Amino acid sequence: MSANERPLFRNVLLIEDEPALAATLEVALKPFSEQLPKHALNLQDARKIFRAEPIEFVVIDRQLPDGDGVDFCQEIRSKGFKGMILFLTARGAIEDRVQGLKSGADDYLAKPFSLEELKARIEALARRKPEFVPPRAVELWTIDETSLSIDGPIGQVVLTPLEFKMVKHLMDADGAIVSREQLLRDVWGFRFLPQTRTVDYFMGRLRKKFEQDPENPAHFLTVRGAGYKFKK
């Protein structure tokens, strides 16, 4: 790609947790992006960037601190992402490549790789990229009762039936306090209320799944002496 040519992509997102490799890749990706490439160290940060930026090309590792890049690939494809996705990963076995491509990736390059091959693959991807259409905006706290999933601040979360029932009960209360006794009756179906910390345990699980900082929740709140409430 010559210095006078227009970059091939409007906006590039790199998801890579190895700092030295990420720095090298950011330099390598810069000529291909109209804007400075965005970099995320993990999937949580990637979701934040993806919500805020019109990303057109994703370069992603698989073995990330908070999950497999395949899950993120499937997630953004399910939300309508039409851009290009390239895996860069040490997992180079045939079954890993097949899994990555079936998850929605357009190409899969195993580490170690040469920068020349990386650049050639990016140019090949650009030749077959579709007309750019920004992914549809996802409204936070959208409920899908069929899949028991909810779109939260850090992405789509699939819940167990009891978790889903508890979240929906709190959301339906529209900011009102719901007591522990109400939850035990309405979610678990107890007629006689036992001495149990089941609700607290489930609340902790929900915070880990939805809150950016589970120790300082912003959405699933405890009201001391009264119960719990949900806040958007």
Helices and strands as residue ranges (DSSP letters): E 12-15, H 19-29, G 30-32, E 38-40, H 43-52, E 57-60, E 63-64, E 67-68, H 69-78, E 84-89, H 94-102, E 107-110, H 115-127, E 143-144, E 149-152, E 155-158, H 161-172, H 180-186, H 198-210, E 220-223, E 227-230
